[in-house]
Amino acid sequence: MRKLDQSGSNYMKLRSGLPNLGKKLYHNEPIVVAFFGGSITEGYGASDPDKTSWRAWTESYLMERFSAEKVTCINAGVGGTNSTFGAHRLKEHALQSGEMDLLFVEFSVNDGEDREESIRGMEGIVRQCRRLSPKADICFIYTAAEKNLSARVPFNIAVHEEVAAYYQLPSVNFAASIYDRIEAGQTRWEELAPDLVHPNDAGYALYAQYVRHFLEEALASYAERGFAPRKIALPVPLDDRNFERAAMLDLNQVSQQEGFSLMNIQPEPLINWRYPAEHLFTDREGASLSFAVNGRSAGILLLCGPDTGIFEYSLNGLTFNQVQLFDDWCLGAYRPVIAMFPLPEEEQIMQITVRNTSLKDGRSTGTCLRILRIFSNE
């Protein structure tokens, strides 16, 4: 039977390390750390997400090293969100206190099988962070789920590693550690994650163990020999259509609307969203709104739930295309869902019209449309 590396060295790559964090520790300066990802970053499945998740245990470790009064941690996890959504909400959710010193990024489970979309999302997060918080260290976190435990380096993690390697970012691979433990007969995944995605306290404790080892190694490396200063200039992008300038825009970006009402009360029950939920609402056939964005992509953020219907959109006055977002998750609660519109070949001003229809999934109780924010990538 294979002997496992219990220290965690096989499950991390230091690359350029954490020079900013190391310098802050050396000079005894305060730090701001953002945990950016999905429900596993939030701590779903833990008995107390603010005490027994990997995020919470990592925060406790940082407070041990830097002292509690010098550490500010931001929980920027939003359940069910991928890196495309992440790139659009980075500035608002992770940089809410201004510049940060360390950004943990966790989207390997929620990103789908579209390699280009994953590259655009993860690269967009990196380049946006470098532009808005240039001193911040960035570390990618790869969490486990049933879909990525069929191989030691599954597709989603391999794609994220392309971005990490290109920008010389450190990474910690929780999924590989779980895979090796299963292969060695030391555990079964359902013992650590009863729903096969979200760890229980034992699973999160194991995750935290590897992050702690990574932080100790990275900080020790800085103390011993330091890391080379980070280059200010970014390399050419892997994909020039990445979401480097992605943002969530307020609803005042809407230039005209007919048949919508501004709602200040959030629909209930609402999951995966603890931010303001003011939104434009309609259940009328033909209700429409228009807005313009200048850039390489656009979309909308919706609240979808039991009464969500089918809407349609038109770009620059062309044919309307239907969008059906109702799924099994809608049956039980409302949650944020993104709808991204097709990427144009060149950067341009896009005039977008969104129109409600009378159509719906057979399981839906209505034809409602709730628009929370507008997405742009200028």
C-alpha positions as CSV (number, residue, x, y, z in Angstrom):
1,M,0.0,0.0,0.0
2,R,1.3,3.4,-0.9
3,K,2.6,5.6,1.9
4,L,1.1,9.1,1.9
5,D,2.8,12.4,2.5
6,Q,1.0,13.4,5.6
7,S,2.8,16.8,5.7
8,G,1.1,17.9,2.6
9,S,4.2,18.7,0.5
10,N,2.9,16.7,-2.5
11,Y,-0.3,18.7,-2.5
12,M,1.1,22.2,-2.9
13,K,3.2,24.2,-5.4
14,L,5.0,27.3,-3.9
15,R,6.0,28.8,-7.3
16,S,6.5,32.5,-6.5
17,G,5.3,32.0,-2.9
18,L,3.8,34.7,-0.7
19,P,6.3,37.5,-0.7
20,N,3.8,40.2,0.3
21,L,2.5,38.2,3.3
22,G,6.1,37.2,4.3
23,K,7.2,40.8,4.3
24,K,4.1,41.9,6.3
25,L,5.0,39.2,8.9
26,Y,8.6,40.2,9.0
27,H,7.7,43.8,9.7
28,N,4.8,43.0,12.0
29,E,2.3,44.8,9.9
30,P,-1.5,44.2,9.7
31,I,-2.9,42.1,6.9
32,V,-6.2,41.7,5.0
33,V,-7.0,38.3,3.6
34,A,-9.9,37.5,1.3
35,F,-11.4,34.0,0.9
36,F,-13.0,34.0,-2.6
37,G,-15.0,31.1,-3.9
38,G,-18.2,29.1,-3.6
39,S,-20.0,27.2,-0.9
40,I,-16.9,25.3,0.2
41,T,-15.2,28.7,0.9
42,E,-18.4,29.8,2.8
43,G,-18.1,26.6,4.8
44,Y,-21.3,24.9,3.9
45,G,-21.5,21.5,5.6
46,A,-19.5,22.5,8.6
47,S,-21.2,22.4,12.0
48,D,-20.3,26.1,12.4
49,P,-18.9,27.7,9.2
50,D,-17.2,30.5,11.2
51,K,-15.4,28.0,13.4
52,T,-15.0,24.6,11.8
53,S,-14.6,25.4,8.0
54,W,-11.2,25.4,6.3
55,R,-11.6,29.2,6.0
56,A,-12.2,29.6,9.7
57,W,-9.3,27.3,10.7
58,T,-7.0,29.3,8.3
59,E,-8.2,32.5,9.8
60,S,-7.3,31.2,13.3
61,Y,-3.8,30.2,12.1
62,L,-3.2,33.6,10.6
63,M,-4.2,35.2,13.9
64,E,-1.8,33.0,15.7
65,R,1.1,34.1,13.4
66,F,0.2,37.8,13.1
67,S,-1.9,38.3,16.3
68,A,-5.6,38.7,16.2
69,E,-5.7,42.5,16.1
70,K,-3.6,42.6,13.0
71,V,-5.7,40.2,10.9
72,T,-8.8,41.1,8.9
73,C,-10.4,38.3,7.0
74,I,-13.2,38.7,4.4
75,N,-15.6,35.9,3.6
76,A,-16.2,36.4,-0.1
77,G,-17.7,33.0,-0.7
78,V,-21.0,32.7,-2.6
79,G,-22.4,29.2,-2.9
80,G,-23.0,27.8,-6.4
81,T,-20.8,30.5,-8.2
82,N,-18.1,29.9,-10.8
83,S,-15.0,31.9,-11.8
84,T,-17.0,33.9,-14.4
85,F,-19.3,35.1,-11.7
86,G,-16.3,35.5,-9.4
87,A,-14.5,37.8,-11.8
88,H,-17.5,40.1,-12.0
89,R,-18.0,40.3,-8.2
90,L,-14.3,40.5,-7.2
91,K,-14.1,44.2,-6.7
92,E,-17.3,44.5,-4.8
93,H,-17.0,41.4,-2.6
94,A,-13.3,40.8,-2.1
95,L,-12.0,44.3,-2.2
96,Q,-14.7,45.8,0.0
97,S,-12.1,47.1,2.5
98,G,-9.7,48.3,-0.2
99,E,-6.5,46.6,-1.1
100,M,-5.8,43.2,0.3
101,D,-2.6,41.2,1.1
102,L,-3.7,37.6,0.3
103,L,-6.4,36.3,-2.0
104,F,-7.4,32.6,-1.8
105,V,-9.4,31.6,-4.9
106,E,-11.5,28.5,-4.9
107,F,-13.7,27.7,-8.0
108,S,-12.4,24.3,-9.2
109,V,-15.6,22.4,-8.2
110,N,-18.1,25.0,-9.6
111,D,-16.3,25.7,-13.0
112,G,-17.8,23.5,-15.7
113,E,-16.2,21.7,-18.7
114,D,-15.7,24.7,-20.9
115,R,-11.9,25.2,-20.8
116,E,-12.0,28.7,-22.4
117,E,-14.6,30.0,-20.0
118,S,-12.6,28.7,-17.0
119,I,-9.5,30.3,-18.4
120,R,-11.3,33.6,-18.9
121,G,-12.7,33.6,-15.4
122,M,-9.6,32.6,-13.5
123,E,-7.3,34.7,-15.5
124,G,-9.7,37.6,-15.2
125,I,-9.6,37.3,-11.4
126,V,-5.8,37.2,-11.4
127,R,-5.3,40.2,-13.7
128,Q,-8.0,42.2,-12.0
129,C,-6.4,41.6,-8.6
130,R,-3.0,42.6,-9.9
131,R,-4.5,45.8,-11.3
132,L,-6.6,46.8,-8.3
133,S,-4.5,45.3,-5.5
134,P,-1.0,44.9,-7.0
135,K,0.8,43.8,-3.9
136,A,-1.6,41.1,-3.0
137,D,-0.4,37.5,-3.1
138,I,-2.8,35.0,-4.8
139,C,-3.2,31.3,-4.0
140,F,-5.5,28.9,-5.9
141,I,-7.3,26.3,-3.8
142,Y,-8.5,23.1,-5.5
143,T,-11.3,21.4,-3.5
144,A,-12.7,17.9,-4.0
145,A,-16.1,16.7,-5.3
146,E,-17.3,13.4,-6.7
147,K,-16.8,14.8,-10.3
148,N,-13.0,15.5,-9.8
149,L,-12.0,12.4,-7.8
150,S,-11.8,10.1,-10.8
151,A,-8.2,11.1,-11.6
152,R,-5.4,12.7,-9.6
153,V,-5.4,15.7,-11.9
154,P,-8.9,16.1,-13.3
155,F,-9.9,18.4,-16.1
156,N,-11.1,21.4,-14.0
157,I,-8.0,21.5,-11.8
158,A,-5.7,21.0,-14.8
159,V,-7.3,24.1,-16.4
160,H,-6.9,26.2,-13.3
161,E,-3.3,25.0,-13.0
162,E,-2.6,26.4,-16.5
163,V,-3.4,29.8,-15.1
164,A,-1.5,29.3,-11.9
165,A,1.6,28.1,-13.7
166,Y,1.5,30.9,-16.2
167,Y,1.3,33.6,-13.5
168,Q,3.5,31.7,-11.1
169,L,0.9,31.5,-8.4
170,P,1.0,29.0,-5.6
171,S,-1.7,26.4,-5.3
172,V,-2.9,23.9,-2.8
173,N,-4.6,20.7,-4.1
174,F,-7.1,19.4,-1.6
175,A,-8.6,17.1,-4.2
176,A,-5.3,15.3,-4.9
177,S,-4.9,14.6,-1.2
178,I,-8.4,13.1,-1.0
179,Y,-7.8,11.1,-4.1
180,D,-4.6,9.6,-2.7
181,R,-6.3,8.8,0.6
182,I,-9.1,7.0,-1.2
183,E,-6.6,5.1,-3.4
184,A,-4.6,4.1,-0.4
185,G,-7.7,2.8,1.3
186,Q,-7.4,5.3,4.2
187,T,-10.8,6.8,3.8
188,R,-14.0,6.9,1.7
189,W,-15.2,10.3,0.3
190,E,-18.6,10.0,1.9
191,E,-17.0,9.8,5.3
192,L,-15.5,13.3,4.8
193,A,-18.3,14.8,2.6
194,P,-21.7,13.2,3.2
195,D,-23.2,14.8,0.1
196,L,-20.0,14.1,-1.9
197,V,-19.2,17.8,-2.3
198,H,-19.3,19.7,1.0
199,P,-17.0,18.5,3.7
200,N,-18.1,17.9,7.3
201,D,-15.9,19.1,10.2
202,A,-13.5,16.2,9.7
203,G,-13.1,17.0,6.0
204,Y,-12.6,20.7,6.6
205,A,-10.0,20.0,9.3
206,L,-8.1,18.0,6.8
207,Y,-8.3,20.8,4.2
208,A,-7.1,23.3,6.9
209,Q,-4.2,21.0,7.7
210,Y,-2.9,21.4,4.1
211,V,-3.4,25.1,4.0
212,R,-1.6,25.5,7.3
213,H,1.3,23.5,6.0
214,F,1.4,25.5,2.8
215,L,1.4,28.8,4.8
216,E,4.2,27.6,7.1
217,E,6.3,26.5,4.1
218,A,5.7,29.8,2.2
219,L,6.4,32.0,5.2
220,A,9.5,29.9,6.1
221,S,10.8,30.3,2.6
222,Y,10.5,34.0,2.7
223,A,12.2,34.2,6.1
224,E,15.1,32.0,4.9
225,R,15.8,33.5,1.5
226,G,12.9,35.7,0.5
227,F,11.2,35.6,-2.9
228,A,12.0,37.7,-5.9
229,P,10.0,41.0,-6.0
230,R,6.9,40.5,-8.1
231,K,7.1,42.0,-11.6
232,I,4.8,45.0,-12.0
233,A,4.0,44.4,-15.7
234,L,1.6,41.6,-16.5
235,P,2.4,39.2,-19.2
236,V,0.3,39.0,-22.3
237,P,-3.0,37.2,-21.4
238,L,-3.6,33.6,-22.1
239,D,-7.0,34.7,-23.6
240,D,-7.5,38.4,-24.5
241,R,-11.2,37.9,-23.9
242,N,-10.6,37.2,-20.2
243,F,-12.7,39.0,-17.6
244,E,-10.0,41.4,-16.3
245,R,-12.3,44.4,-16.3
246,A,-15.5,42.5,-15.3
247,A,-17.8,44.3,-12.9
248,M,-21.3,44.2,-11.5
249,L,-23.2,47.4,-12.4
250,D,-26.1,48.9,-10.5
251,L,-29.6,48.8,-12.0
252,N,-29.3,52.6,-12.7
253,Q,-27.4,51.4,-15.8
254,V,-30.8,50.6,-17.3
255,S,-31.7,53.3,-19.8
256,Q,-35.3,52.4,-20.3
257,Q,-37.8,49.9,-19.0
258,E,-41.5,49.1,-19.2
259,G,-43.4,46.8,-17.0
260,F,-40.8,46.3,-14.3
261,S,-41.1,47.3,-10.6
262,L,-38.2,48.0,-8.3
263,M,-38.4,45.6,-5.4
264,N,-36.6,46.2,-2.0
265,I,-37.9,43.0,-0.4
266,Q,-35.9,39.9,-1.2
267,P,-37.8,36.7,-2.3
268,E,-37.9,34.0,0.3
269,P,-36.4,31.6,0.9
270,L,-33.1,33.0,-0.5
271,I,-29.9,31.1,-0.5
272,N,-26.3,31.8,-1.6
273,W,-26.7,35.6,-1.3
274,R,-26.1,37.7,1.8
275,Y,-25.7,41.0,0.0
276,P,-28.3,43.6,-0.9
277,A,-31.1,42.1,-2.9
278,E,-32.9,45.1,-4.5
279,H,-34.0,44.0,-7.9
280,L,-36.2,44.8,-10.9
281,F,-39.2,42.5,-11.0
282,T,-41.9,41.6,-13.5
283,D,-44.3,38.8,-14.2
284,R,-45.8,40.4,-17.3
285,E,-45.5,39.1,-20.8
286,G,-43.6,41.6,-23.0
287,A,-42.2,43.7,-20.1
288,S,-38.7,44.9,-21.3
289,L,-35.7,46.8,-20.3
290,S,-32.6,48.0,-22.2
291,F,-29.0,48.9,-21.2
292,A,-25.7,49.6,-23.0
293,V,-22.2,48.4,-22.1
294,N,-18.9,49.0,-23.8
295,G,-16.5,46.1,-23.9
296,R,-16.0,42.4,-24.7
297,S,-18.9,40.9,-22.8
298,A,-22.2,41.5,-21.0
299,G,-24.7,39.7,-18.9
300,I,-27.2,39.9,-16.1
301,L,-27.5,38.6,-12.6
302,L,-30.9,37.2,-11.7
303,L,-32.6,35.8,-8.7
304,C,-34.1,32.5,-9.9
305,G,-36.6,30.4,-7.9
306,P,-39.9,28.5,-7.8
307,D,-41.7,31.0,-10.1
308,T,-39.0,31.8,-12.6
309,G,-40.1,31.9,-16.2
310,I,-38.3,32.1,-19.6
311,F,-37.0,35.4,-20.9
312,E,-35.4,36.5,-24.1
313,Y,-32.7,39.0,-25.1
314,S,-31.6,40.9,-28.2
315,L,-28.1,42.3,-28.9
316,N,-27.9,45.5,-31.0
317,G,-31.5,45.1,-32.2
318,L,-31.0,41.6,-33.7
319,T,-33.0,38.5,-33.2
320,F,-34.4,37.7,-29.8
321,N,-33.0,34.5,-28.1
322,Q,-34.7,32.6,-25.4
323,V,-33.0,31.8,-22.0
324,Q,-34.3,29.0,-19.8
325,L,-32.7,29.0,-16.3
326,F,-35.1,27.0,-14.3
327,D,-33.5,23.9,-12.8
328,D,-33.9,21.5,-9.9
329,W,-32.4,24.0,-7.5
330,C,-35.2,26.5,-8.3
331,L,-37.8,24.1,-6.8
332,G,-36.7,24.8,-3.2
333,A,-35.4,28.4,-3.0
334,Y,-34.3,31.5,-4.8
335,R,-30.6,32.0,-5.6
336,P,-28.4,34.2,-7.8
337,V,-27.9,32.9,-11.3
338,I,-25.9,34.6,-14.1
339,A,-26.9,34.8,-17.8
340,M,-23.9,35.7,-20.0
341,F,-24.6,36.9,-23.6
342,P,-22.5,35.8,-26.6
343,L,-19.0,37.3,-26.8
344,P,-18.5,39.7,-29.8
345,E,-15.5,39.4,-31.9
346,E,-14.3,42.9,-31.1
347,E,-14.7,45.3,-28.2
348,Q,-17.8,47.4,-28.9
349,I,-20.8,49.2,-27.4
350,M,-23.6,46.7,-27.0
351,Q,-27.2,47.7,-26.7
352,I,-29.0,44.9,-24.9
353,T,-32.8,44.4,-24.6
354,V,-34.2,41.9,-22.1
355,R,-37.9,40.9,-22.6
356,N,-40.1,38.7,-20.5
357,T,-42.2,36.0,-22.1
358,S,-45.3,34.0,-21.1
359,L,-43.3,30.7,-21.3
360,K,-42.0,28.6,-18.4
361,D,-40.7,25.3,-17.4
362,G,-43.5,22.8,-16.5
363,R,-42.4,22.7,-12.9
364,S,-42.4,26.5,-12.4
365,T,-45.3,28.2,-10.6
366,G,-45.0,31.4,-12.6
367,T,-43.4,33.5,-15.3
368,C,-41.4,35.9,-13.1
369,L,-38.2,37.6,-14.0
370,R,-36.0,39.2,-11.3
371,I,-32.9,41.1,-12.4
372,L,-30.4,41.9,-9.6
373,R,-27.4,43.4,-11.4
374,I,-25.9,44.0,-14.8
375,F,-22.5,42.5,-15.9
376,S,-20.0,44.3,-18.0
377,N,-16.3,43.7,-19.0
378,E,-15.2,47.1,-20.3
